[in-house]
Amino acid sequence: MPNPKRKHSKQRRDKRRTHDKAALPNVVTDKTTGEYHLFHRAFQIEGDLYYKGKLFIQDFKG
């Protein structure tokens, strides 16, 4: 199994890791209810479950 001939510097390691940061979650407001929720996810309001602005499950227990 190949191994590096010389140690990589901290600067080189850190340059590579600059792209590994976590992205912020994509939060949107629903047009019909005005609530904030994660994009492409169902969300709960007062016991009801909504998805794509429509009532998905009424009296959701989850």
Kinemage of the C-alpha trace (Angstrom):
@kinemage 1
@onewidth
@group {chain A} dominant
@subgroup {mainchain}
@vectorlist {calphas} color= white
{ca met a 1} P 0.000 0.000 0.000
{ca pro a 2} L 1.528 3.345 -1.011
{ca asn a 3} L 2.478 5.852 1.658
{ca pro a 4} L 3.477 9.498 1.292
{ca lys a 5} L 7.212 10.083 0.977
{ca arg a 6} L 7.049 13.353 2.943
{ca lys a 7} L 4.651 14.860 5.449
{ca his a 8} L 2.094 17.271 3.997
{ca ser a 9} L 2.210 20.698 5.588
{ca lys a 10} L -0.578 22.097 7.772
{ca gln a 11} L -1.175 24.803 5.191
{ca arg a 12} L -1.723 22.234 2.449
{ca arg a 13} L -4.051 20.215 4.677
{ca asp a 14} L -6.085 23.297 5.607
{ca lys a 15} L -6.389 24.420 1.989
{ca arg a 16} L -8.009 21.093 1.166
{ca arg a 17} L -10.388 21.344 4.128
{ca thr a 18} L -11.759 24.795 3.205
{ca his a 19} L -14.452 23.132 1.078
{ca asp a 20} L -15.621 20.753 3.823
{ca lys a 21} L -17.720 23.279 5.738
{ca ala a 22} L -21.348 22.571 6.599
{ca ala a 23} L -24.033 24.302 4.562
{ca leu a 24} L -26.864 26.268 6.165
{ca pro a 25} L -30.302 24.623 6.053
{ca asn a 26} L -32.627 25.962 3.369
{ca val a 27} L -35.526 27.570 5.280
{ca val a 28} L -38.548 28.915 3.374
{ca thr a 29} L -41.938 30.395 4.259
{ca asp a 30} L -45.077 28.600 3.172
{ca lys a 31} L -47.311 30.658 0.888
{ca thr a 32} L -50.630 29.504 2.348
{ca thr a 33} L -49.838 29.340 6.080
{ca gly a 34} L -46.908 31.771 6.359
{ca glu a 35} L -44.937 29.369 8.563
{ca tyr a 36} L -41.185 28.787 8.307
{ca his a 37} L -40.071 25.233 7.514
{ca leu a 38} L -37.291 23.275 5.833
{ca phe a 39} L -37.493 23.007 2.051
{ca his a 40} L -39.019 19.737 0.719
{ca arg a 41} L -40.114 18.631 4.210
{ca ala a 42} L -43.522 18.220 5.817
{ca phe a 43} L -44.197 20.585 8.730
{ca gln a 44} L -46.601 20.568 11.646
{ca ile a 45} L -48.953 23.396 12.633
{ca glu a 46} L -51.334 23.009 15.582
{ca gly a 47} L -51.435 19.210 15.295
{ca asp a 48} L -51.958 19.128 11.515
{ca leu a 49} L -49.274 18.023 9.073
{ca tyr a 50} L -48.773 20.108 5.919
{ca tyr a 51} L -46.756 19.365 2.790
{ca lys a 52} L -46.415 21.609 -0.285
{ca gly a 53} L -48.904 24.050 1.241
{ca lys a 54} L -51.692 21.473 1.531
{ca leu a 55} L -53.121 19.639 4.514
{ca phe a 56} L -51.496 16.218 4.456
{ca ile a 57} L -52.661 14.579 7.718
{ca gln a 58} L -55.251 16.058 10.067
{ca asp a 59} L -54.691 15.621 13.852
{ca phe a 60} L -51.202 14.198 13.375
{ca lys a 61} L -49.698 12.527 16.473
{ca gly a 62} L -45.976 12.285 15.794
